[in-house]
Each structure stands twice: as structure tokens, then as C-alpha cells.
Amino acid sequence: MRFHEAAHLLAEWMRSYGRFDLKDVADRKGVSKELEFLMTECYEMLYDDFNTAELEEFYTAQTEPKTDWFREALGRWF
């Protein structure tokens, strides 16, 4: 449960663009060690070129314009 709380705290801090003192809140909630672990893992993940390449592929697939597959499949009849 503490690990999840630390993860949600980090996520909310990121969503708010760092608008609160993350370490202070983690100290008060008693999840400092879990938060430190998560921050280290996230940092390492973002500097892992293989991981970043996979994320880029996922991002590109999500942002590319979608073709109208129905029209393409049946276009010769309509």
C-alpha cells in the first residue's frame, strides 16, 4: 500500500508540474524510501535508449493520422 501511495504521489507531482514539495509530503506520509526508489527507476527508464525507442513507437502510433479503413476496404464498390 505504501508503494502505491508513493507512486500516486509522484504521478500527482508530475501532473501538477512540481507545484508542491514532493519530498516534504512524502516525509509526512512516511513513504520517502518508496518514493526515492520510484524516482530512481523512472530516471533510469527515461535514459534507457531501448525503452525510449519503444515509447517513441507507441507515441507515433497514437499520434499518426488514422486512415479510414472502412472506406479503403469498400471504396471500390462505392
MODELLER restraints for C-alpha pairs under 7 A, 6 or more apart:
rsr = mdl.restraints
at = mdl.atoms
rsr.add(forms.Gaussian(group=physical.xy_distance, feature=features.Distance(at['CA:2:A'], at['CA:31:A']), mean=6.16, stdev=0.5))
rsr.add(forms.Gaussian(group=physical.xy_distance, feature=features.Distance(at['CA:3:A'], at['CA:34:A']), mean=5.65, stdev=0.5))
rsr.add(forms.Gaussian(group=physical.xy_distance, feature=features.Distance(at['CA:6:A'], at['CA:31:A']), mean=5.83, stdev=0.5))
rsr.add(forms.Gaussian(group=physical.xy_distance, feature=features.Distance(at['CA:6:A'], at['CA:34:A']), mean=6.03, stdev=0.5))
rsr.add(forms.Gaussian(group=physical.xy_distance, feature=features.Distance(at['CA:6:A'], at['CA:35:A']), mean=5.15, stdev=0.5))
rsr.add(forms.Gaussian(group=physical.xy_distance, feature=features.Distance(at['CA:7:A'], at['CA:35:A']), mean=6.92, stdev=0.5))
rsr.add(forms.Gaussian(group=physical.xy_distance, feature=features.Distance(at['CA:7:A'], at['CA:38:A']), mean=6.97, stdev=0.5))
rsr.add(forms.Gaussian(group=physical.xy_distance, feature=features.Distance(at['CA:13:A'], at['CA:19:A']), mean=6.88, stdev=0.5))
rsr.add(forms.Gaussian(group=physical.xy_distance, feature=features.Distance(at['CA:13:A'], at['CA:20:A']), mean=6.83, stdev=0.5))
rsr.add(forms.Gaussian(group=physical.xy_distance, feature=features.Distance(at['CA:13:A'], at['CA:22:A']), mean=6.60, stdev=0.5))
rsr.add(forms.Gaussian(group=physical.xy_distance, feature=features.Distance(at['CA:23:A'], at['CA:32:A']), mean=6.90, stdev=0.5))
rsr.add(forms.Gaussian(group=physical.xy_distance, feature=features.Distance(at['CA:26:A'], at['CA:32:A']), mean=5.06, stdev=0.5))
rsr.add(forms.Gaussian(group=physical.xy_distance, feature=features.Distance(at['CA:45:A'], at['CA:51:A']), mean=6.58, stdev=0.5))
rsr.add(forms.Gaussian(group=physical.xy_distance, feature=features.Distance(at['CA:46:A'], at['CA:52:A']), mean=6.33, stdev=0.5))
